Amino acid sequence: MFYLELKFADFGRLDDQLTEAADQMPFICASLLNDGAFKARNVWKDATWPNHIEQRNQAFMNAALRVDKATKQSLSVTLYDRLGMTYLQRLAKGGTKTPRGAAHLAVPAKAWRRPGPHGLPASQKLQNIIARTPKRALRITTRGVYVGENGRLQLRYSFKVSVKTPKSVPFYEDFDYVMRESMRTGYADMLRKAMATRR
């Protein structure tokens, strides 16, 4: 499962000199953690994901992301993928992609592919190449898919049992930044709210 967990202790003490509100600190810390986690969730959903991935299902991230909230008794908050999609973690950390339901992965040839801002255009997708290429110019072998062009066979896709994928979506970095900024900027307001309850 892909998840990120943050404990308040990771940030150290916000104010070592603050003794007056010591009894309110568990409430303050839990509230700051929860506010930050929900802000990070919105950033992942509205910016991190659509800015790095071509979205086919606009509702996917909204359905996948959940927050397990901190409490005064447990100062730990978790932002996680409830669907358990392992490829999200691979996008965040990099990893190895293997085929599902097939013997090989079809990998576009680097010398040929011309990705656009949202990945490979439809004309470069494997199924479209096979569909539009005349049979006399198409060769599908155990090594890959070739297209006859200018009197020579040109590799369009190669078949591989696995491929290394780089880190491509900064989930961890965005979570860390949003959490820290949210806690830094929200601390004073949360302290005032907590102290107001004591009057």
DRENKOL-296604 format. One record per atom (N, C-alpha, C): residue number from 1; x, y, z; residue in one letter; atom name. Coordinates in pm, whole numbers, plus 50000, padded with zeros to 5 digits. Layout:
- num,x,y,z,residu,atome
- NUM,X,Y,Z,A,CA
...
# end
This chain:
- num,x,y,z,residu,atome
- 1,50084,49880,50000,M,N
- 1,50000,50000,50000,M,CA
- 1,50087,50125,50000,M,C
- 2,50047,50224,49925,F,N
- 2,50119,50351,49920,F,CA
- 2,50061,50446,50024,F,C
- 3,50144,50492,50118,Y,N
- 3,50095,50588,50215,Y,CA
- 3,50210,50672,50266,Y,C
- 4,50174,50784,50324,L,N
- 4,50270,50872,50389,L,CA
- 4,50219,50902,50529,L,C
- 5,50307,50889,50624,E,N
- 5,50268,50913,50763,E,CA
- 5,50357,51022,50820,E,C
- 6,50298,51109,50897,L,N
- 6,50373,51216,50960,L,CA
- 6,50339,51220,51108,L,C
- 7,50443,51222,51190,K,N
- 7,50424,51237,51333,K,CA
- 7,50470,51376,51373,K,C
- 8,50399,51433,51472,F,N
- 8,50431,51570,51510,F,CA
- 8,50575,51582,51559,F,C
- 9,50628,51478,51616,A,N
- 9,50765,51483,51667,A,CA
- 9,50866,51510,51556,A,C
- 10,50827,51481,51431,D,N
- 10,50918,51505,51318,D,CA
- 10,50952,51653,51305,D,C
- 11,50868,51741,51357,F,N
- 11,50890,51884,51343,F,CA
- 11,50960,51947,51462,F,C
- 12,50980,51871,51567,G,N
- 12,51035,51929,51687,G,CA
- 12,50930,52012,51759,G,C
- 13,50970,52077,51867,R,N
- 13,50877,52160,51942,R,CA
- 13,50864,52296,51876,R,C
- 14,50741,52340,51858,L,N
- 14,50719,52468,51790,L,CA
- 14,50763,52586,51876,L,C
- 15,50750,52571,52006,D,N
- 15,50787,52683,52093,D,CA
- 15,50827,52629,52230,D,C
- 16,50957,52620,52253,D,N
- 16,51006,52563,52378,D,CA
- 16,50970,52649,52498,D,C
- 17,50944,52775,52476,Q,N
- 17,50917,52866,52586,Q,CA
- 17,50768,52871,52622,Q,C
- 18,50684,52805,52540,L,N
- 18,50540,52815,52563,L,CA
- 18,50497,52718,52672,L,C
- 19,50471,52768,52790,T,N
- 19,50429,52684,52902,T,CA
- 19,50283,52710,52937,T,C
- 20,50235,52830,52905,E,N
- 20,50099,52866,52943,E,CA
- 20,49997,52775,52877,E,C
- 21,50025,52735,52752,A,N
- 21,49929,52654,52677,A,CA
- 21,49970,52507,52672,A,C
- 22,50052,52465,52767,A,N
- 22,50103,52328,52762,A,CA
- 22,49992,52225,52759,A,C
- 23,49883,52249,52834,D,N
- 23,49775,52151,52837,D,CA
- 23,49695,52147,52708,D,C
- 24,49710,52253,52624,Q,N
- 24,49638,52259,52497,Q,CA
- 24,49721,52206,52379,Q,C
- 25,49849,52177,52403,M,N
- 25,49936,52139,52293,M,CA
- 25,49892,52011,52220,M,C
- 26,49841,51908,52288,P,N
- 26,49794,51791,52212,P,CA
- 26,49683,51826,52113,P,C
- 27,49589,51912,52156,F,N
- 27,49481,51955,52067,F,CA
- 27,49538,52038,51951,F,C
- 28,49628,52129,51982,I,N
- 28,49688,52214,51879,I,CA
- 28,49764,52130,51777,I,C
- 29,49844,52037,51827,C,N
- 29,49925,51955,51737,C,CA
- 29,49838,51867,51647,C,C
- 30,49738,51805,51706,A,N
- 30,49649,51719,51627,A,CA
- 30,49576,51800,51521,A,C
- 31,49530,51918,51557,S,N
- 31,49458,52002,51462,S,CA
- 31,49548,52046,51348,S,C
- 32,49672,52083,51380,L,N
- 32,49767,52125,51277,L,CA
- 32,49799,52009,51182,L,C
- 33,49819,51892,51237,L,N
- 33,49847,51776,51154,L,CA
- 33,49731,51745,51059,L,C
- 34,49610,51749,51112,N,N
- 34,49494,51717,51029,N,CA
- 34,49470,51822,50922,N,C
- 35,49481,51950,50959,D,N
- 35,49464,52055,50858,D,CA
- 35,49567,52041,50747,D,C
- 36,49691,52015,50786,G,N
- 36,49797,52000,50686,G,CA
- 36,49775,51881,50595,G,C
- 37,49730,51769,50652,A,N
- 37,49709,51649,50571,A,CA
- 37,49598,51669,50469,A,C
- 38,49491,51737,50507,F,N
- 38,49382,51760,50412,F,CA
- 38,49424,51862,50305,F,C
- 39,49508,51958,50343,K,N
- 39,49561,52050,50241,K,CA
- 39,49652,51975,50144,K,C
- 40,49736,51885,50198,A,N
- 40,49824,51806,50112,A,CA
- 40,49742,51716,50019,A,C
- 41,49633,51661,50070,R,N
- 41,49546,51579,49987,R,CA
- 41,49492,51661,49869,R,C
- 42,49450,51783,49895,N,N
- 42,49398,51868,49787,N,CA
- 42,49507,51902,49686,N,C
- 43,49630,51926,49735,V,N
- 43,49740,51956,49645,V,CA
- 43,49770,51836,49556,V,C
- 44,49776,51718,49616,W,N
- 44,49799,51597,49536,W,CA
- 44,49691,51582,49429,W,C
- 45,49566,51602,49469,K,N
- 45,49453,51578,49379,K,CA
- 45,49443,51685,49271,K,C
- 46,49463,51812,49308,D,N
- 46,49436,51922,49216,D,CA
- 46,49559,51973,49141,D,C
- 47,49680,51942,49191,A,N
- 47,49801,51995,49127,A,CA
- 47,49904,51887,49098,A,C
- 48,49948,51816,49200,T,N
- 48,50056,51718,49181,T,CA
- 48,50021,51616,49074,T,C
- 49,49905,51555,49085,W,N
- 49,49865,51449,48991,W,CA
- 49,49837,51503,48852,W,C
- 50,49748,51601,48834,P,N
- 50,49718,51646,48697,P,CA
- 50,49836,51715,48629,P,C
- 51,49930,51770,48704,N,N
- 51,50044,51838,48643,N,CA
- 51,50151,51740,48593,N,C
- 52,50144,51615,48635,H,N
- 52,50247,51518,48597,H,CA
- 52,50194,51397,48523,H,C
- 53,50061,51378,48524,I,N
- 53,50001,51260,48463,I,CA
- 53,49884,51303,48374,I,C
- 54,49872,51237,48260,E,N
- 54,49754,51258,48176,E,CA
- 54,49636,51187,48242,E,C
- 55,49537,51263,48285,Q,N
- 55,49425,51206,48358,Q,CA
- 55,49321,51148,48262,Q,C
- 56,49291,51021,48282,R,N
- 56,49182,50958,48207,R,CA
- 56,49055,50956,48289,R,C
- 57,49071,50951,48421,N,N
- 57,48957,50948,48511,N,CA
- 57,48973,51063,48610,N,C
- 58,48897,51169,48591,Q,N
- 58,48912,51288,48674,Q,CA
- 58,48881,51260,48821,Q,C
- 59,48803,51158,48848,A,N
- 59,48761,51130,48986,A,CA
- 59,48852,51031,49057,A,C
- 60,48955,50981,48987,F,N
- 60,49037,50874,49045,F,CA
- 60,49103,50913,49177,F,C
- 61,49176,51024,49177,M,N
- 61,49250,51060,49298,M,CA
- 61,49157,51097,49413,M,C
- 62,49046,51158,49381,N,N
- 62,48950,51192,49485,N,CA
- 62,48898,51065,49553,N,C
- 63,48879,50960,49473,A,N
- 63,48831,50834,49529,A,CA
- 63,48940,50758,49602,A,C
- 64,49065,50774,49559,A,N
- 64,49174,50693,49614,A,CA
- 64,49231,50748,49745,A,C
- 65,49237,50880,49760,L,N
- 65,49310,50938,49872,L,CA
- 65,49224,50950,49997,L,C
- 66,49279,50904,50107,R,N
- 66,49213,50913,50236,R,CA
- 66,49310,50963,50342,R,C
- 67,49254,51022,50448,V,N
- 67,49334,51070,50560,V,CA
- 67,49288,51001,50687,V,C
- 68,49383,50938,50757,D,N
- 68,49357,50889,50892,D,CA
- 68,49403,50999,50987,D,C
- 69,49310,51058,51057,K,N
- 69,49337,51179,51132,K,CA
- 69,49410,51152,51264,K,C
- 70,49484,51253,51306,A,N
- 70,49550,51251,51436,A,CA
- 70,49447,51284,51545,A,C
- 71,49475,51240,51665,T,N
- 71,49393,51274,51781,T,CA
- 71,49485,51326,51891,T,C
- 72,49426,51376,51996,K,N
- 72,49507,51423,52109,K,CA
- 72,49586,51309,52171,K,C
- 73,49534,51189,52158,Q,N
- 73,49602,51073,52216,Q,CA
- 73,49705,51012,52120,Q,C
- 74,49689,51038,51992,S,N
- 74,49779,50980,51893,S,CA
- 74,49815,51087,51790,S,C
- 75,49930,51150,51809,L,N
- 75,49971,51260,51721,L,CA
- 75,50040,51205,51596,L,C
- 76,49962,51135,51515,S,N
- 76,50011,51077,51391,S,CA
- 76,49901,51087,51287,S,C
- 77,49935,51138,51170,V,N
- 77,49838,51151,51063,V,CA
- 77,49890,51077,50940,V,C
- 78,49799,51015,50867,T,N
- 78,49838,50936,50751,T,CA
- 78,49754,50977,50630,T,C
- 79,49823,51007,50520,L,N
- 79,49759,51031,50392,L,CA
- 79,49793,50912,50304,L,C
- 80,49693,50838,50258,Y,N
- 80,49723,50713,50191,Y,CA
- 80,49627,50685,50076,Y,C
- 81,49668,50590,49994,D,N
- 81,49589,50543,49882,D,CA
- 81,49508,50422,49929,D,C
- 82,49379,50440,49947,R,N
- 82,49296,50332,50002,R,CA
- 82,49273,50220,49901,R,C
- 83,49301,50247,49772,L,N
- 83,49281,50145,49669,L,CA
- 83,49401,50052,49656,L,C
- 84,49513,50090,49719,G,N
- 84,49632,50004,49714,G,CA
- 84,49693,49992,49576,G,C
- 85,49694,50102,49500,M,N
- 85,49749,50098,49364,M,CA
- 85,49901,50109,49371,M,C
- 86,49970,49999,49348,T,N
- 86,50114,49998,49364,T,CA
- 86,50186,50091,49267,T,C
- 87,50123,50119,49155,Y,N
- 87,50192,50204,49058,Y,CA
- 87,50205,50348,49105,Y,C
- 88,50120,50390,49200,L,N
- 88,50136,50524,49255,L,CA
- 88,50268,50536,49330,L,C
- 89,50302,50434,49405,Q,N
- 89,50430,50437,49475,Q,CA
- 89,50546,50429,49378,Q,C
- 90,50528,50355,49269,R,N
- 90,50634,50348,49168,R,CA
- 90,50654,50484,49102,R,C
- 91,50546,50558,49081,L,N
- 91,50559,50692,49026,L,CA
- 91,50627,50786,49123,L,C
- 92,50606,50765,49252,A,N
- 92,50664,50852,49354,A,CA
- 92,50810,50821,49382,A,C
- 93,50849,50693,49370,K,N
- 93,50985,50652,49406,K,CA
- 93,51066,50598,49290,K,C
- 94,51000,50564,49180,G,N
- 94,51067,50490,49075,G,CA
- 94,51059,50342,49108,G,C
- 95,51086,50258,49010,G,N
- 95,51080,50115,49036,G,CA
- 95,51084,50034,48909,G,C
- 96,51030,49914,48915,T,N
- 96,51031,49823,48801,T,CA
- 96,50888,49790,48760,T,C
- 97,50858,49810,48634,K,N
- 97,50726,49779,48581,K,CA
- 97,50730,49644,48514,K,C
- 98,50634,49559,48546,T,N
- 98,50622,49427,48485,T,CA
- 98,50484,49414,48420,T,C
- 99,50471,49324,48324,P,N
- 99,50342,49313,48254,P,CA
- 99,50235,49249,48341,P,C
- 100,50111,49289,48317,R,N
- 100,49996,49228,48384,R,CA
- 100,49906,49167,48276,R,C
- 101,49886,49038,48283,G,N
- 101,49800,48971,48187,G,CA
- 101,49863,48952,48050,G,C
- 102,49993,48972,48039,A,N
- 102,50063,48953,47912,A,CA
- 102,50204,48904,47942,A,C
- 103,50269,48847,47839,A,N
- 103,50402,48793,47859,A,CA
- 103,50509,48902,47858,A,C
- 104,50483,49011,47787,H,N
- 104,50584,49115,47771,H,CA
- 104,50521,49254,47777,H,C
- 105,50606,49350,47802,L,N
- 105,50568,49491,47792,L,CA
- 105,50608,49542,47655,L,C
- 106,50524,49621,47593,A,N
- 106,50557,49686,47466,A,CA
- 106,50610,49825,47497,A,C
- 107,50738,49847,47466,V,N
- 107,50805,49972,47501,V,CA
- 107,50837,50050,47374,V,C
- 108,50789,50174,47360,P,N
- 108,50817,50251,47238,P,CA
- 108,50966,50279,47223,P,C
- 109,51014,50270,47101,A,N
- 109,51156,50293,47073,A,CA
- 109,51191,50440,47097,A,C
- 110,51299,50465,47171,K,N
- 110,51337,50602,47205,K,CA
- 110,51369,50686,47082,K,C
- 111,51431,50625,46983,A,N
- 111,51472,50701,46865,A,CA
- 111,51354,50746,46781,A,C
- 112,51240,50686,46804,W,N
- 112,51123,50716,46721,W,CA
- 112,51015,50795,46793,W,C
- 113,50993,50767,46919,R,N
- 113,50877,50825,46988,R,CA
- 113,50890,50976,47000,R,C
- 114,50779,51044,46989,R,N
- 114,50773,51190,47001,R,CA
- 114,50661,51226,47098,R,C
- 115,50687,51210,47227,P,N
- 115,50580,51236,47325,P,CA
- 115,50541,51383,47328,P,C
- 116,50413,51408,47350,G,N
- 116,50364,51543,47365,G,CA
- 116,50353,51579,47511,G,C
- 117,50285,51688,47544,P,N
- 117,50272,51731,47683,P,CA
- 117,50193,51632,47769,P,C
- 118,50116,51545,47706,H,N
- 118,50035,51449,47781,H,CA
- 118,50073,51306,47745,H,C
- 119,50201,51284,47714,G,N
- 119,50244,51149,47680,G,CA
- 119,50239,51124,47530,G,C
- 120,50242,50996,47493,L,N
- 120,50240,50962,47352,L,CA
- 120,50106,50999,47289,L,C
- 121,50108,51064,47172,P,N
- 121,49982,51092,47103,P,CA
- 121,49920,50964,47052,P,C
- 122,49793,50969,47021,A,N
- 122,49720,50850,46978,A,CA
- 122,49785,50784,46857,A,C
- 123,49841,50863,46767,S,N
- 123,49899,50807,46644,S,CA
- 123,50020,50719,46672,S,C
- 124,50081,50736,46792,Q,N
- 124,50199,50658,46826,Q,CA
- 124,50168,50541,46919,Q,C
- 125,50042,50523,46954,K,N
- 125,50004,50410,47039,K,CA
- 125,50013,50281,46957,K,C
- 126,50054,50174,47023,L,N
- 126,50080,50049,46953,L,CA
- 126,49959,49998,46875,L,C
- 127,49843,50000,46939,Q,N
- 127,49725,49945,46871,Q,CA
- 127,49691,50025,46745,Q,C
- 128,49717,50155,46748,N,N
- 128,49688,50238,46631,N,CA
- 128,49789,50216,46519,N,C
- 129,49914,50193,46558,I,N
- 129,50017,50164,46457,I,CA
- 129,49983,50033,46384,I,C
- 130,49946,49932,46461,I,N
- 130,49911,49803,46400,I,CA
- 130,49789,49817,46311,I,C
- 131,49690,49895,46356,A,N
- 131,49566,49909,46280,A,CA
- 131,49584,49985,46150,A,C
- 132,49672,50086,46149,R,N
- 132,49680,50170,46029,R,CA
- 132,49793,50130,45934,R,C
- 133,49883,50043,45977,T,N
- 133,49995,50004,45891,T,CA
- 133,49954,49890,45798,T,C
- 134,49975,49903,45668,P,N
- 134,49944,49793,45576,P,CA
- 134,50020,49666,45615,P,C
- 135,49956,49552,45599,K,N
- 135,50016,49426,45643,K,CA
- 135,50152,49401,45580,K,C
- 136,50167,49445,45455,R,N
- 136,50294,49420,45387,R,CA
- 136,50409,49500,45450,R,C
- 137,50375,49607,45524,A,N
- 137,50479,49690,45584,A,CA
- 137,50494,49665,45735,A,C
- 138,50415,49572,45788,L,N
- 138,50416,49548,45932,L,CA
- 138,50482,49415,45965,L,C
- 139,50575,49416,46061,R,N
- 139,50638,49293,46109,R,CA
- 139,50628,49290,46262,R,C
- 140,50569,49181,46312,I,N
- 140,50561,49161,46457,I,CA
- 140,50639,49035,46489,I,C
- 141,50748,49051,46564,T,N
- 141,50835,48938,46598,T,CA
- 141,50842,48924,46750,T,C
- 142,50921,48830,46796,T,N
- 142,50938,48811,46940,T,CA
- 142,51016,48926,47003,T,C
- 143,51085,49003,46919,R,N
- 143,51164,49116,46970,R,CA
- 143,51086,49246,46974,R,C
- 144,50987,49260,46882,G,N
- 144,50913,49384,46882,G,CA
- 144,50829,49401,46758,G,C
- 145,50786,49527,46737,V,N
- 145,50701,49562,46624,V,CA
- 145,50780,49654,46532,V,C
- 146,50785,49618,46404,Y,N
- 146,50860,49694,46305,Y,CA
- 146,50765,49742,46196,Y,C
- 147,50799,49859,46140,V,N
- 147,50721,49915,46030,V,CA
- 147,50817,49945,45915,V,C
- 148,50778,49900,45794,G,N
- 148,50859,49927,45677,G,CA
- 148,50850,50074,45638,G,C
- 149,50966,50137,45626,E,N
- 149,50969,50281,45593,E,CA
- 149,51096,50312,45518,E,C
- 150,51083,50375,45401,N,N
- 150,51198,50410,45317,N,CA
- 150,51283,50288,45284,N,C
- 151,51216,50178,45260,G,N
- 151,51287,50058,45220,G,CA
- 151,51352,49979,45333,G,C
- 152,51330,50022,45458,R,N
- 152,51391,49952,45571,R,CA
- 152,51287,49931,45681,R,C
- 153,51310,49827,45761,L,N
- 153,51222,49804,45876,L,CA
- 153,51268,49891,45993,L,C
- 154,51174,49969,46046,Q,N
- 154,51204,50059,46156,Q,CA
- 154,51135,50008,46283,Q,C
- 155,51213,49997,46391,L,N
- 155,51158,49950,46518,L,CA
- 155,51068,50057,46577,L,C
- 156,50946,50017,46609,R,N
- 156,50852,50109,46675,R,CA
- 156,50834,50073,46823,R,C
- 157,50820,49945,46851,Y,N
- 157,50806,49898,46989,Y,CA
- 157,50891,49774,47008,Y,C
- 158,50958,49766,47122,S,N
- 158,51030,49644,47158,S,CA
- 158,50956,49576,47272,S,C
- 159,50970,49444,47280,F,N
- 159,50905,49366,47385,F,CA
- 159,51005,49336,47496,F,C
- 160,50967,49366,47619,K,N
- 160,51055,49344,47734,K,CA
- 160,50976,49279,47848,K,C
- 161,51047,49202,47930,V,N
- 161,50980,49138,48043,V,CA
- 161,50963,49235,48160,V,C
- 162,51044,49342,48163,S,N
- 162,51031,49445,48267,S,CA
- 162,51108,49568,48222,S,C
- 163,51072,49682,48278,V,N
- 163,51143,49806,48249,V,CA
- 163,51158,49887,48378,V,C
- 164,51268,49956,48389,K,N
- 164,51290,50045,48502,K,CA
- 164,51216,50177,48475,K,C
- 165,51146,50226,48575,T,N
- 165,51073,50352,48560,T,CA
- 165,51128,50454,48658,T,C
- 166,51154,50575,48613,P,N
- 166,51207,50679,48703,P,CA
- 166,51097,50739,48790,P,C
- 167,51138,50803,48895,K,N
- 167,51044,50880,48976,K,CA
- 167,50989,50992,48891,K,C
- 168,50856,51005,48887,S,N
- 168,50799,51105,48797,S,CA
- 168,50691,51193,48860,S,C
- 169,50643,51159,48979,V,N
- 169,50541,51239,49046,V,CA
- 169,50588,51270,49188,V,C
- 170,50607,51397,49223,P,N
- 170,50667,51433,49352,P,CA
- 170,50568,51429,49469,P,C
- 171,50507,51314,49493,F,N
- 171,50413,51303,49604,F,CA
- 171,50480,51335,49738,F,C
- 172,50594,51274,49764,Y,N
- 172,50660,51292,49893,Y,CA
- 172,50704,51436,49914,Y,C
- 173,50764,51494,49810,E,N
- 173,50813,51630,49822,E,CA
- 173,50700,51730,49846,E,C
- 174,50590,51714,49774,D,N
- 174,50477,51806,49790,D,CA
- 174,50411,51788,49927,D,C
- 175,50401,51664,49972,F,N
- 175,50345,51639,50105,F,CA
- 175,50429,51707,50212,F,C
- 176,50559,51689,50205,D,N
- 176,50648,51747,50305,D,CA
- 176,50638,51899,50307,D,C
- 177,50638,51959,50188,Y,N
- 177,50633,52106,50181,Y,CA
- 177,50500,52159,50234,Y,C
- 178,50389,52100,50191,V,N
- 178,50258,52148,50233,V,CA
- 178,50239,52132,50383,V,C
- 179,50281,52020,50437,M,N
- 179,50267,51998,50581,M,CA
- 179,50346,52099,50661,M,C
- 180,50468,52121,50623,R,N
- 180,50553,52214,50698,R,CA
- 180,50500,52358,50689,R,C
- 181,50459,52399,50569,E,N
- 181,50406,52534,50553,E,CA
- 181,50274,52550,50627,E,C
- 182,50189,52450,50622,S,N
- 182,50061,52457,50690,S,CA
- 182,50079,52470,50841,S,C
- 183,50171,52393,50895,M,N
- 183,50194,52398,51039,M,CA
- 183,50260,52529,51080,M,C
- 184,50353,52576,50996,R,N
- 184,50422,52701,51028,R,CA
- 184,50326,52819,51026,R,C
- 185,50242,52826,50924,T,N
- 185,50153,52942,50910,T,CA
- 185,50027,52931,50994,T,C
- 186,49990,52809,51030,G,N
- 186,49866,52792,51104,G,CA
- 186,49879,52786,51254,G,C
- 187,50003,52780,51303,Y,N
- 187,50026,52761,51445,Y,CA
- 187,49966,52872,51531,Y,C
- 188,49990,52997,51493,A,N
- 188,49942,53110,51575,A,CA
- 188,49790,53111,51585,A,C
- 189,49721,53090,51473,D,N
- 189,49574,53089,51475,D,CA
- 189,49522,52973,51559,D,C
- 190,49584,52858,51544,M,N
- 190,49538,52741,51619,M,CA
- 190,49561,52761,51769,M,C
- 191,49671,52828,51804,L,N
- 191,49698,52858,51945,L,CA
- 191,49593,52951,52003,L,C
- 192,49556,53054,51926,R,N
- 192,49454,53147,51973,R,CA
- 192,49320,53076,51994,R,C
- 193,49284,52988,51901,K,N
- 193,49160,52914,51913,K,CA
- 193,49162,52826,52037,K,C
- 194,49272,52762,52062,A,N
- 194,49282,52673,52176,A,CA
- 194,49273,52750,52307,A,C
- 195,49339,52865,52312,M,N
- 195,49340,52944,52434,M,CA
- 195,49202,53006,52459,M,C
- 196,49129,53034,52350,A,N
- 196,48996,53094,52365,A,CA
- 196,48900,52999,52433,A,C
- 197,48922,52870,52420,T,N
- 197,48833,52773,52480,T,CA
- 197,48850,52766,52633,T,C
- 198,48957,52827,52683,R,N
- 198,48985,52820,52827,R,CA
- 198,48921,52934,52902,R,C
- 199,48864,53031,52828,R,N
- 199,48808,53150,52894,R,CA
- 199,48669,53120,52948,R,C
# end
